[in-house]
Amino acid sequence: MAKKVDSEYAVICDHISKIYTLRNKDNQHRTDKKEFYALKDVSFKTKKGEVVGILGTNGSGKSTLSLLLSGISEINEGTMQINGEQALIAIQTGLQMQLTGLENIDAKGALMGLRKKRIEEITNDVIDFAELGDFLYQPVKKYSSGMKSRLGFSISLALNPDIFIVDEALSVGDKGFAKKCMDRMMKLRDEEGKTIFFISHSLPQVREFCRTGMWIEGGRLIEIDDIDKVCDDYAEYVDFMNAMTKKQKKEFLEKKFEKRLIEPKPKHRLFHR
Amino acid sequence: MLKSVTYVLKENLSNLYRIYSISKYELLGDMRDSKFGIFWNFASPAIQVFTYWLVFGIAWGRNAVTYRGITVSYLPWLVVGFACWWYIRPCITEGCSAVFSKTNVITKMKFPVSVLPATVCLKELFNHWIMMIITIVTLMLCGYYPNWNWLWILYYMFCAFMLAEAIGLVLSVLTMLWRDVKKFITSIMRMLMYFSPILWTCEFKSHVPFHSLLNKLVKANPVYYIIQGYRDAVFYGRSVLNHPVITLYFWCLVLVIFIIGCALMYKFKKKFIDMI
Protein backbone atom coordinates (compact mmCIF):
# COMPACT_ATOMS: atom_id res chain seq x y z
CA MET A 1 0.00 0.00 0.00
CA ALA A 2 2.85 2.27 0.84
CA LYS A 3 3.85 3.18 -2.67
CA LYS A 4 0.55 4.47 -3.90
CA VAL A 5 -0.17 6.61 -0.89
CA ASP A 6 3.37 7.92 -0.85
CA SER A 7 3.34 9.09 -4.42
CA GLU A 8 0.95 11.92 -3.68
CA TYR A 9 3.62 13.33 -1.42
CA ALA A 10 6.68 15.11 -2.73
CA VAL A 11 8.65 14.89 0.49
CA ILE A 12 8.24 12.63 3.48
CA CYS A 13 10.57 13.20 6.39
CA ASP A 14 10.41 10.81 9.28
CA HIS A 15 12.29 11.80 12.42
CA ILE A 16 15.29 13.15 10.56
CA SER A 17 18.30 14.59 12.34
CA LYS A 18 21.48 16.23 11.18
CA ILE A 19 24.51 16.29 13.41
CA TYR A 20 27.52 18.57 13.12
CA THR A 21 30.77 18.17 14.99
CA LEU A 22 31.88 21.22 16.91
CA ARG A 23 35.46 22.33 17.33
CA ASN A 24 37.11 23.45 20.50
CA LYS A 25 37.12 27.11 21.32
CA ASP A 26 40.85 27.51 21.68
CA ASN A 27 42.19 25.50 18.79
CA GLN A 28 41.24 23.80 15.62
CA HIS A 29 41.72 20.28 16.87
CA ARG A 30 38.75 18.18 17.63
CA THR A 31 40.05 16.61 20.80
CA ASP A 32 36.95 16.21 22.91
CA LYS A 33 34.35 15.52 20.35
CA LYS A 34 31.30 17.64 20.91
CA GLU A 35 28.39 17.06 18.66
CA PHE A 36 25.56 19.32 17.89
CA TYR A 37 22.13 18.79 16.47
CA ALA A 38 21.62 21.11 13.52
CA LEU A 39 18.22 19.49 13.14
CA LYS A 40 16.65 17.16 15.62
CA ASP A 41 13.78 14.80 15.13
CA VAL A 42 11.98 16.64 12.37
CA SER A 43 9.01 14.90 10.77
CA PHE A 44 6.68 16.22 8.15
CA LYS A 45 4.98 15.34 4.92
CA THR A 46 4.56 17.65 1.98
CA LYS A 47 2.09 17.02 -0.77
CA LYS A 48 2.95 17.57 -4.40
CA GLY A 49 2.22 21.10 -5.51
CA GLU A 50 2.34 22.46 -2.00
CA VAL A 51 4.14 25.70 -1.26
CA VAL A 52 5.84 25.66 2.09
CA GLY A 53 7.31 28.71 3.75
CA ILE A 54 10.07 27.93 6.22
CA LEU A 55 10.48 30.39 9.06
CA GLY A 56 12.96 30.59 11.90
CA THR A 57 15.57 32.82 13.46
CA ASN A 58 19.18 32.78 12.30
CA GLY A 59 20.98 29.53 12.97
CA SER A 60 17.86 27.59 13.69
CA GLY A 61 18.49 25.03 10.98
CA LYS A 62 16.62 26.41 7.98
CA SER A 63 19.54 26.29 5.62
CA THR A 64 20.53 22.87 6.87
CA LEU A 65 17.04 21.70 6.05
CA SER A 66 17.32 23.22 2.59
CA LEU A 67 20.60 21.38 2.01
CA LEU A 68 19.04 18.12 3.12
CA LEU A 69 15.96 18.62 0.97
CA SER A 70 18.03 19.39 -2.09
CA GLY A 71 20.08 16.27 -1.64
CA ILE A 72 23.41 18.03 -1.18
CA SER A 73 23.91 16.88 2.38
CA GLU A 74 23.03 13.57 4.00
CA ILE A 75 20.86 13.01 7.04
CA ASN A 76 22.35 11.28 10.06
CA GLU A 77 19.23 9.78 11.55
CA GLY A 78 15.75 8.99 10.36
CA THR A 79 14.46 8.44 6.87
CA MET A 80 13.68 10.86 4.12
CA GLN A 81 11.87 10.10 0.93
CA ILE A 82 11.79 12.49 -1.98
CA ASN A 83 9.67 11.87 -5.04
CA GLY A 84 10.87 13.87 -8.00
CA GLU A 85 13.89 15.87 -8.89
CA GLN A 86 14.83 18.68 -6.59
CA ALA A 87 16.94 21.78 -7.09
CA LEU A 88 18.21 24.46 -4.79
CA ILE A 89 18.10 27.90 -6.35
CA ALA A 90 21.58 29.24 -5.75
CA ILE A 91 21.76 32.58 -7.43
CA GLN A 92 25.34 33.72 -7.12
CA THR A 93 26.94 30.31 -7.34
CA GLY A 94 28.92 29.59 -10.47
CA LEU A 95 29.19 33.15 -11.71
CA GLN A 96 32.74 33.85 -12.78
CA MET A 97 33.91 37.34 -12.08
CA GLN A 98 36.24 37.73 -15.06
CA LEU A 99 33.74 36.62 -17.67
CA THR A 100 31.08 38.77 -19.23
CA GLY A 101 27.42 38.35 -18.45
CA LEU A 102 26.77 36.62 -21.73
CA GLU A 103 29.58 34.12 -21.20
CA ASN A 104 28.33 33.51 -17.72
CA ILE A 105 24.97 32.37 -19.07
CA ASP A 106 26.85 29.59 -20.84
CA ALA A 107 29.19 28.90 -17.97
CA LYS A 108 26.60 28.76 -15.24
CA GLY A 109 24.12 26.96 -17.43
CA ALA A 110 26.64 24.22 -18.11
CA LEU A 111 27.59 24.11 -14.45
CA MET A 112 23.97 23.44 -13.59
CA GLY A 113 24.06 20.57 -16.03
CA LEU A 114 22.08 21.97 -18.94
CA ARG A 115 22.75 20.64 -22.40
CA LYS A 116 24.18 22.86 -25.07
CA LYS A 117 20.93 23.05 -26.98
CA ARG A 118 18.96 23.98 -23.88
CA ILE A 119 21.40 26.77 -23.10
CA GLU A 120 20.95 28.20 -26.57
CA GLU A 121 17.20 28.04 -26.08
CA ILE A 122 17.22 29.89 -22.79
CA THR A 123 19.83 32.53 -23.60
CA ASN A 124 17.29 35.02 -24.98
CA ASP A 125 14.87 34.45 -22.12
CA VAL A 126 17.63 35.04 -19.61
CA ILE A 127 18.68 38.25 -21.33
CA ASP A 128 15.08 39.45 -21.35
CA PHE A 129 14.46 38.55 -17.76
CA ALA A 130 17.69 39.93 -16.33
CA GLU A 131 17.31 43.33 -18.07
CA LEU A 132 20.97 44.12 -17.87
CA GLY A 133 21.13 46.08 -21.11
CA ASP A 134 24.64 46.71 -22.36
CA PHE A 135 26.11 45.50 -19.11
CA LEU A 136 25.64 42.05 -20.56
CA TYR A 137 28.94 42.48 -22.34
CA GLN A 138 30.82 43.68 -19.28
CA PRO A 139 32.71 41.39 -16.94
CA VAL A 140 30.64 40.38 -13.95
CA LYS A 141 33.18 41.78 -11.52
CA LYS A 142 32.01 45.24 -12.57
CA TYR A 143 28.40 44.41 -11.66
CA SER A 144 26.67 45.67 -8.57
CA SER A 145 25.47 42.96 -6.22
CA GLY A 146 21.91 43.48 -7.36
CA MET A 147 22.88 42.99 -10.97
CA LYS A 148 24.75 39.80 -10.14
CA SER A 149 21.67 38.48 -8.44
CA ARG A 150 19.52 39.39 -11.41
CA LEU A 151 21.76 37.50 -13.76
CA GLY A 152 22.16 34.54 -11.43
CA PHE A 153 18.49 34.23 -10.69
CA SER A 154 17.54 34.49 -14.34
CA ILE A 155 19.88 31.65 -15.22
CA SER A 156 18.64 29.54 -12.31
CA LEU A 157 15.12 29.77 -13.68
CA ALA A 158 16.16 27.59 -16.59
CA LEU A 159 16.19 24.62 -14.29
CA ASN A 160 13.04 22.61 -14.44
CA PRO A 161 12.87 20.37 -11.39
CA ASP A 162 9.77 19.06 -9.66
CA ILE A 163 10.73 20.52 -6.32
CA PHE A 164 12.15 24.01 -5.95
CA ILE A 165 14.04 25.02 -2.84
CA VAL A 166 14.52 28.76 -2.55
CA ASP A 167 16.80 29.85 0.27
CA GLU A 168 16.51 33.62 0.73
CA ALA A 169 17.07 34.05 -2.96
CA LEU A 170 14.43 36.69 -3.47
CA SER A 171 15.53 39.09 -0.78
CA VAL A 172 18.05 40.68 -3.13
CA GLY A 173 17.67 43.08 -5.98
CA ASP A 174 15.46 46.13 -6.08
CA LYS A 175 11.75 46.08 -5.54
CA GLY A 176 10.87 45.93 -9.19
CA PHE A 177 13.00 42.89 -9.78
CA ALA A 178 11.83 41.22 -6.59
CA LYS A 179 8.27 41.65 -7.82
CA LYS A 180 9.18 40.15 -11.16
CA CYS A 181 10.77 37.19 -9.44
CA MET A 182 7.72 36.73 -7.25
CA ASP A 183 5.47 36.80 -10.30
CA ARG A 184 7.60 34.18 -11.92
CA MET A 185 7.51 32.02 -8.79
CA MET A 186 3.73 32.43 -8.64
CA LYS A 187 3.55 31.19 -12.18
CA LEU A 188 5.59 28.14 -11.24
CA ARG A 189 3.24 27.60 -8.33
CA ASP A 190 -0.07 28.12 -10.06
CA GLU A 191 0.45 27.00 -13.64
CA GLU A 192 3.06 24.34 -13.38
CA GLY A 193 2.14 22.96 -10.00
CA LYS A 194 5.64 22.73 -8.64
CA THR A 195 6.38 21.91 -5.07
CA ILE A 196 8.22 24.84 -3.56
CA PHE A 197 10.07 25.27 -0.29
CA PHE A 198 10.52 28.93 0.37
CA ILE A 199 12.89 30.25 3.00
CA SER A 200 12.64 33.94 3.73
CA HIS A 201 12.75 36.40 6.58
CA SER A 202 10.25 38.67 4.95
CA LEU A 203 6.94 37.78 6.55
CA PRO A 204 4.72 39.66 4.08
CA GLN A 205 6.40 37.85 1.21
CA VAL A 206 5.92 34.48 2.86
CA ARG A 207 2.31 35.22 3.77
CA GLU A 208 1.52 36.20 0.24
CA PHE A 209 3.28 33.36 -1.48
CA CYS A 210 3.02 30.27 0.68
CA ARG A 211 0.11 28.17 1.76
CA THR A 212 1.72 26.12 4.46
CA GLY A 213 4.08 27.43 7.06
CA MET A 214 6.82 25.59 8.85
CA TRP A 215 8.54 27.08 11.86
CA ILE A 216 11.90 25.71 12.91
CA GLU A 217 13.54 26.85 16.10
CA GLY A 218 16.69 25.49 17.69
CA GLY A 219 16.82 22.59 15.28
CA ARG A 220 13.32 21.41 16.12
CA LEU A 221 10.12 21.67 14.19
CA ILE A 222 7.88 23.83 16.32
CA GLU A 223 4.85 24.14 14.15
CA ILE A 224 3.60 23.19 10.73
CA ASP A 225 0.23 24.54 9.84
CA ASP A 226 -1.63 27.06 7.74
CA ILE A 227 0.67 29.91 6.78
CA ASP A 228 -1.21 32.71 8.55
CA LYS A 229 -1.27 30.92 11.86
CA VAL A 230 2.42 30.04 11.73
CA CYS A 231 3.35 33.57 10.72
CA ASP A 232 1.36 35.03 13.61
CA ASP A 233 2.97 32.68 16.09
CA TYR A 234 6.42 33.32 14.72
CA ALA A 235 5.93 37.09 14.79
CA GLU A 236 4.82 36.82 18.39
CA TYR A 237 7.93 34.84 19.23
CA VAL A 238 10.17 37.39 17.57
CA ASP A 239 8.48 40.20 19.51
CA PHE A 240 8.93 38.18 22.69
CA MET A 241 12.64 37.81 21.95
CA ASN A 242 13.01 41.50 21.21
CA ALA A 243 11.29 42.44 24.44
CA MET A 244 13.91 40.63 26.51
CA THR A 245 16.81 42.42 28.12
CA LYS A 246 20.29 41.70 26.92
CA LYS A 247 21.08 39.42 29.83
CA GLN A 248 17.88 37.47 29.57
CA LYS A 249 18.42 37.01 25.91
CA LYS A 250 21.92 35.71 26.38
CA GLU A 251 20.75 33.19 28.92
CA PHE A 252 17.90 32.16 26.72
CA LEU A 253 20.12 31.59 23.74
CA GLU A 254 22.67 29.66 25.76
CA LYS A 255 19.98 27.39 27.08
CA LYS A 256 18.72 26.79 23.60
CA PHE A 257 22.23 26.00 22.39
CA GLU A 258 22.87 23.58 25.19
CA LYS A 259 19.74 21.66 24.37
CA ARG A 260 21.13 20.90 20.96
CA LEU A 261 24.43 19.52 22.22
CA ILE A 262 24.93 15.82 22.40
CA GLU A 263 26.83 14.60 25.40
CA PRO A 264 30.15 13.10 24.31
CA LYS A 265 30.02 9.37 24.64
CA PRO A 266 32.08 7.96 27.49
CA LYS A 267 35.47 7.08 26.16
CA HIS A 268 36.10 3.47 25.53
CA ARG A 269 38.77 2.38 27.93
CA LEU A 270 41.19 -0.36 27.14
CA PHE A 271 42.39 -0.87 30.69
CA HIS A 272 40.19 -0.99 33.72
CA ARG A 273 41.37 0.41 36.97
CA MET B 1 33.59 -1.84 -5.86
CA LEU B 2 32.09 -2.37 -9.28
CA LYS B 3 29.23 -0.15 -8.18
CA SER B 4 31.54 2.71 -7.40
CA VAL B 5 33.40 2.40 -10.70
CA THR B 6 30.19 2.37 -12.72
CA TYR B 7 28.92 5.30 -10.66
CA VAL B 8 31.97 7.44 -11.43
CA LEU B 9 32.08 6.41 -15.08
CA LYS B 10 28.40 7.09 -15.56
CA GLU B 11 28.61 10.46 -13.87
CA ASN B 12 31.56 11.45 -16.02
CA LEU B 13 30.20 10.20 -19.31
CA SER B 14 26.75 11.71 -18.85
CA ASN B 15 28.30 15.08 -18.07
CA LEU B 16 30.74 15.46 -20.92
CA TYR B 17 29.43 18.85 -21.95
CA ARG B 18 29.57 20.04 -18.37
CA ILE B 19 33.20 18.93 -18.06
CA TYR B 20 34.07 20.65 -21.31
CA SER B 21 32.35 23.90 -20.37
CA ILE B 22 33.80 24.10 -16.89
CA SER B 23 37.34 23.70 -18.15
CA LYS B 24 36.75 26.05 -21.05
CA TYR B 25 35.44 28.87 -18.92
CA GLU B 26 38.06 28.35 -16.21
CA LEU B 27 40.74 28.78 -18.84
CA LEU B 28 38.97 31.78 -20.28
CA GLY B 29 38.63 33.29 -16.82
CA ASP B 30 42.35 32.86 -16.15
CA MET B 31 43.18 34.51 -19.43
CA ARG B 32 40.88 37.47 -18.84
CA ASP B 33 42.60 38.09 -15.54
CA SER B 34 45.90 38.94 -17.16
CA LYS B 35 46.50 41.52 -19.79
CA PHE B 36 48.28 39.34 -22.31
CA GLY B 37 46.06 36.32 -21.76
CA ILE B 38 47.08 33.41 -23.91
CA PHE B 39 50.60 34.76 -24.35
CA TRP B 40 51.48 33.52 -20.86
CA ASN B 41 50.31 30.02 -21.68
CA PHE B 42 53.12 30.06 -24.24
CA ALA B 43 55.68 32.11 -22.41
CA SER B 44 55.90 30.49 -19.01
CA PRO B 45 56.74 26.94 -20.18
CA ALA B 46 59.09 28.34 -22.81
CA ILE B 47 60.98 30.29 -20.16
CA GLN B 48 61.19 27.17 -17.99
CA VAL B 49 62.65 25.07 -20.76
CA PHE B 50 65.08 27.83 -21.61
CA THR B 51 66.25 28.01 -17.99
CA TYR B 52 66.84 24.27 -17.66
CA TRP B 53 68.58 24.19 -20.99
CA LEU B 54 70.87 27.06 -19.90
CA VAL B 55 71.70 25.44 -16.58
CA PHE B 56 72.04 21.81 -17.55
CA GLY B 57 72.76 22.04 -21.24
CA ILE B 58 75.11 25.02 -21.42
CA ALA B 59 76.49 25.61 -17.94
CA TRP B 60 76.92 21.95 -16.99
CA GLY B 61 77.81 20.99 -20.49
CA ARG B 62 75.49 18.05 -21.01
CA ASN B 63 75.50 17.89 -24.75
CA ALA B 64 74.05 14.69 -26.07
CA VAL B 65 72.06 11.73 -24.89
CA THR B 66 72.67 8.36 -26.45
CA TYR B 67 70.01 5.71 -26.16
CA ARG B 68 69.80 2.50 -28.16
CA GLY B 69 72.53 3.73 -30.43
CA ILE B 70 70.80 6.95 -31.38
CA THR B 71 72.33 10.17 -30.17
CA VAL B 72 70.07 13.14 -29.58
CA SER B 73 71.40 16.53 -28.57
CA TYR B 74 70.31 17.86 -25.22
CA LEU B 75 67.85 20.63 -26.10
CA PRO B 76 65.40 18.59 -28.21
CA TRP B 77 65.73 15.71 -25.77
CA LEU B 78 64.93 17.98 -22.84
CA VAL B 79 62.07 19.77 -24.54
CA VAL B 80 60.11 16.59 -25.23
CA GLY B 81 60.46 15.28 -21.69
CA PHE B 82 59.66 18.65 -20.28
CA ALA B 83 56.51 19.08 -22.38
CA CYS B 84 55.23 15.84 -20.97
CA TRP B 85 56.13 16.67 -17.40
CA TRP B 86 54.59 20.12 -17.76
CA TYR B 87 51.31 18.33 -18.36
CA ILE B 88 51.44 15.73 -15.62
CA ARG B 89 52.69 17.96 -12.81
CA PRO B 90 49.96 20.64 -12.86
CA CYS B 91 47.33 17.94 -13.39
CA ILE B 92 48.35 16.27 -10.17
CA THR B 93 48.96 19.36 -8.03
CA GLU B 94 45.79 21.05 -9.29
CA GLY B 95 43.99 17.74 -9.09
CA CYS B 96 44.52 17.81 -5.34
CA SER B 97 42.39 20.89 -5.00
CA ALA B 98 39.93 19.91 -7.73
CA VAL B 99 37.09 19.42 -5.27
CA PHE B 100 38.21 21.86 -2.61
CA SER B 101 38.49 24.80 -4.99
CA LYS B 102 34.87 24.24 -6.03
CA THR B 103 33.60 24.41 -2.46
CA ASN B 104 31.19 27.22 -3.21
CA VAL B 105 29.60 25.19 -5.97
CA ILE B 106 29.27 21.82 -4.28
CA THR B 107 27.77 23.35 -1.15
CA LYS B 108 25.21 25.34 -3.07
CA MET B 109 23.92 23.01 -5.71
CA LYS B 110 23.52 19.38 -6.46
CA PHE B 111 26.67 18.66 -8.35
CA PRO B 112 28.36 15.54 -9.72
CA VAL B 113 31.56 15.90 -7.74
CA SER B 114 33.40 13.09 -9.48
CA VAL B 115 33.67 15.08 -12.72
CA LEU B 116 35.93 17.68 -11.14
CA PRO B 117 39.27 15.86 -11.57
CA ALA B 118 38.43 15.40 -15.25
CA THR B 119 37.83 19.13 -15.67
CA VAL B 120 41.31 19.83 -14.31
CA CYS B 121 42.91 17.30 -16.64
CA LEU B 122 41.04 18.72 -19.61
CA LYS B 123 41.99 22.26 -18.75
CA GLU B 124 45.64 21.34 -18.50
CA LEU B 125 45.37 19.43 -21.74
CA PHE B 126 44.80 22.72 -23.50
CA ASN B 127 48.02 24.09 -22.03
CA HIS B 128 49.71 20.89 -23.06
CA TRP B 129 48.71 21.41 -26.68
CA ILE B 130 50.29 24.84 -26.55
CA MET B 131 53.40 23.31 -25.06
CA MET B 132 53.40 20.76 -27.86
CA ILE B 133 53.42 23.59 -30.39
CA ILE B 134 56.52 25.01 -28.72
CA THR B 135 58.03 21.54 -28.66
CA ILE B 136 57.40 20.86 -32.32
CA VAL B 137 58.81 24.23 -33.34
CA THR B 138 61.94 23.57 -31.27
CA LEU B 139 62.27 20.09 -32.73
CA MET B 140 62.00 21.39 -36.26
CA LEU B 141 64.60 24.06 -35.54
CA CYS B 142 66.88 21.27 -34.33
CA GLY B 143 66.29 19.28 -37.50
CA TYR B 144 63.68 16.75 -36.47
CA TYR B 145 60.73 16.69 -38.82
CA PRO B 146 57.37 15.08 -38.13
CA ASN B 147 56.76 11.57 -39.35
CA TRP B 148 53.97 9.07 -38.85
CA ASN B 149 55.58 7.59 -35.78
CA TRP B 150 54.99 10.88 -33.96
CA LEU B 151 51.31 9.99 -33.84
CA TRP B 152 52.11 7.64 -30.97
CA ILE B 153 52.35 10.82 -28.92
CA LEU B 154 48.55 10.93 -29.02
CA TYR B 155 48.42 7.51 -27.39
CA TYR B 156 50.87 8.54 -24.68
CA MET B 157 48.92 11.75 -24.18
CA PHE B 158 45.89 9.60 -23.49
CA CYS B 159 47.99 7.56 -21.05
CA ALA B 160 49.00 10.75 -19.27
CA PHE B 161 45.37 11.90 -19.16
CA MET B 162 44.17 8.65 -17.63
CA LEU B 163 46.99 8.56 -15.12
CA ALA B 164 46.34 12.14 -14.07
CA GLU B 165 42.60 11.50 -13.86
CA ALA B 166 43.09 8.41 -11.69
CA ILE B 167 45.52 10.15 -9.37
CA GLY B 168 43.31 13.24 -9.33
CA LEU B 169 40.32 11.19 -8.15
CA VAL B 170 42.28 9.80 -5.23
CA LEU B 171 44.04 13.00 -4.24
CA SER B 172 41.05 15.30 -4.54
CA VAL B 173 39.17 13.20 -1.99
CA LEU B 174 42.19 12.87 0.28
CA THR B 175 42.66 16.64 0.18
CA MET B 176 39.13 17.05 1.42
CA LEU B 177 39.93 14.74 4.33
CA TRP B 178 43.26 16.36 5.15
CA ARG B 179 44.26 19.68 3.56
CA ASP B 180 47.90 18.75 4.21
CA VAL B 181 47.80 16.32 1.31
CA LYS B 182 48.16 19.12 -1.19
CA LYS B 183 51.26 20.53 0.50
CA PHE B 184 52.73 17.06 0.73
CA ILE B 185 52.08 16.34 -2.93
CA THR B 186 53.56 19.67 -4.05
CA SER B 187 56.84 18.76 -2.36
CA ILE B 188 56.75 15.20 -3.58
CA MET B 189 56.27 16.37 -7.14
CA ARG B 190 59.49 18.36 -6.94
CA MET B 191 61.27 15.20 -5.90
CA LEU B 192 59.51 13.13 -8.52
CA MET B 193 60.76 15.49 -11.18
CA TYR B 194 64.33 14.40 -10.50
CA PHE B 195 63.38 10.74 -10.33
CA SER B 196 61.77 10.88 -13.75
CA PRO B 197 63.84 11.01 -16.92
CA ILE B 198 63.23 14.68 -17.58
CA LEU B 199 66.51 16.46 -16.96
CA TRP B 200 68.68 13.35 -16.99
CA THR B 201 68.25 9.80 -18.23
CA CYS B 202 67.58 8.56 -14.74
CA GLU B 203 70.01 5.71 -15.12
CA PHE B 204 72.25 5.01 -12.18
CA LYS B 205 75.78 4.14 -13.23
CA SER B 206 77.31 0.90 -12.13
CA HIS B 207 79.46 2.50 -9.42
CA VAL B 208 76.32 3.50 -7.46
CA PRO B 209 75.45 0.86 -4.86
CA PHE B 210 72.25 -1.09 -5.64
CA HIS B 211 72.24 0.46 -9.12
CA SER B 212 70.26 -2.34 -10.75
CA LEU B 213 67.56 -2.17 -8.08
CA LEU B 214 67.43 1.62 -8.33
CA ASN B 215 67.09 1.43 -12.08
CA LYS B 216 64.16 -0.95 -11.69
CA LEU B 217 62.54 1.34 -9.15
CA VAL B 218 62.81 4.25 -11.53
CA LYS B 219 60.92 2.25 -14.11
CA ALA B 220 58.17 1.53 -11.62
CA ASN B 221 57.35 5.22 -11.74
CA PRO B 222 54.45 5.49 -14.19
CA VAL B 223 55.71 8.88 -15.35
CA TYR B 224 58.78 7.08 -16.70
CA TYR B 225 56.61 5.11 -19.10
CA ILE B 226 54.93 8.20 -20.47
CA ILE B 227 58.03 10.33 -20.90
CA GLN B 228 59.97 7.47 -22.41
CA GLY B 229 57.02 6.89 -24.70
CA TYR B 230 57.05 10.47 -25.96
CA ARG B 231 60.74 10.21 -26.74
CA ASP B 232 60.37 6.79 -28.32
CA ALA B 233 57.80 8.24 -30.65
CA VAL B 234 59.84 11.28 -31.61
CA PHE B 235 63.47 10.16 -31.67
CA TYR B 236 63.81 6.43 -31.59
CA GLY B 237 61.12 5.36 -34.04
CA ARG B 238 59.69 2.88 -31.58
CA SER B 239 56.08 2.38 -30.55
CA VAL B 240 54.12 0.88 -27.70
CA LEU B 241 54.37 -2.50 -29.39
CA ASN B 242 58.04 -2.62 -28.47
CA HIS B 243 57.26 -2.47 -24.74
CA PRO B 244 54.47 -4.92 -23.98
CA VAL B 245 55.48 -5.66 -20.38
CA ILE B 246 55.81 -2.13 -19.09
CA THR B 247 52.64 -1.19 -20.99
CA LEU B 248 50.72 -3.90 -19.20
CA TYR B 249 52.24 -2.81 -15.90
CA PHE B 250 51.31 0.82 -16.55
CA TRP B 251 47.67 0.09 -17.36
CA CYS B 252 47.26 -2.24 -14.40
CA LEU B 253 48.65 0.46 -12.14
CA VAL B 254 46.32 3.09 -13.61
CA LEU B 255 43.37 0.74 -13.21
CA VAL B 256 44.18 0.07 -9.56
CA ILE B 257 44.56 3.77 -8.77
CA PHE B 258 41.36 4.51 -10.67
CA ILE B 259 39.41 1.90 -8.74
CA ILE B 260 40.71 3.26 -5.44
CA GLY B 261 39.75 6.76 -6.57
CA CYS B 262 36.25 5.64 -7.53
CA ALA B 263 35.78 3.85 -4.23
CA LEU B 264 36.84 6.94 -2.29
CA MET B 265 34.67 9.21 -4.39
CA TYR B 266 31.66 6.95 -3.98
CA LYS B 267 32.14 6.64 -0.26
CA PHE B 268 32.44 10.36 0.39
CA LYS B 269 30.24 11.82 -2.35
CA LYS B 270 27.67 13.22 0.05
CA LYS B 271 30.02 13.87 2.94
CA PHE B 272 32.15 16.56 1.29
CA ILE B 273 29.90 19.29 2.52
CA ASP B 274 30.53 18.31 6.14
CA MET B 275 34.28 18.33 5.66
CA ILE B 276 34.69 21.96 4.69
Contacts between the chains, C-beta under 8 A, distances in Angstrom:
chain1	res1	chain2	res2	distance
A	20	B	274	7.2
A	21	B	274	8.0
A	67	B	107	7.7
A	67	B	273	6.9
A	70	B	109	7.7
A	70	B	110	6.0
A	71	B	110	5.4
A	72	B	106	7.4
A	72	B	107	6.8
A	72	B	108	7.8
A	72	B	109	7.2
A	72	B	110	5.8
A	72	B	111	8.0
A	72	B	270	7.7
A	72	B	273	5.9
A	73	B	270	6.8
A	73	B	273	4.9
A	73	B	274	7.0
A	74	B	270	4.3
A	74	B	271	6.8
A	86	B	110	7.5
A	87	B	109	7.4
A	87	B	110	6.7
A	88	B	108	6.8
A	88	B	109	5.8
A	88	B	110	7.0
A	90	B	108	3.8
A	90	B	109	5.0
A	93	B	104	6.0
A	93	B	105	5.7
A	93	B	108	4.0
A	93	B	109	5.9
A	94	B	105	5.9
A	94	B	109	7.5
A	96	B	25	6.1
A	96	B	26	7.9
A	96	B	29	4.8
A	97	B	29	7.6
A	98	B	28	7.7
A	98	B	29	4.4
A	98	B	30	7.9
A	98	B	32	3.9
A	98	B	33	5.4
A	99	B	25	6.3
A	99	B	28	6.3
A	99	B	29	5.8
A	99	B	32	6.6
A	103	B	25	6.8
A	103	B	28	7.0
A	106	B	21	6.6
A	106	B	25	7.2
A	107	B	21	6.4
A	107	B	22	7.8
A	107	B	25	4.0
A	110	B	17	6.3
A	110	B	18	5.3
A	110	B	20	7.8
A	110	B	21	3.2
A	110	B	22	6.7
A	110	B	25	7.7
A	111	B	18	6.9
A	111	B	21	7.2
A	111	B	22	6.4
A	111	B	105	6.7
A	111	B	109	7.8
A	111	B	111	7.8
A	112	B	109	6.7
A	113	B	15	6.8
A	113	B	18	5.7
A	113	B	112	7.7
A	115	B	17	6.2
A	116	B	17	5.6
A	139	B	32	6.8
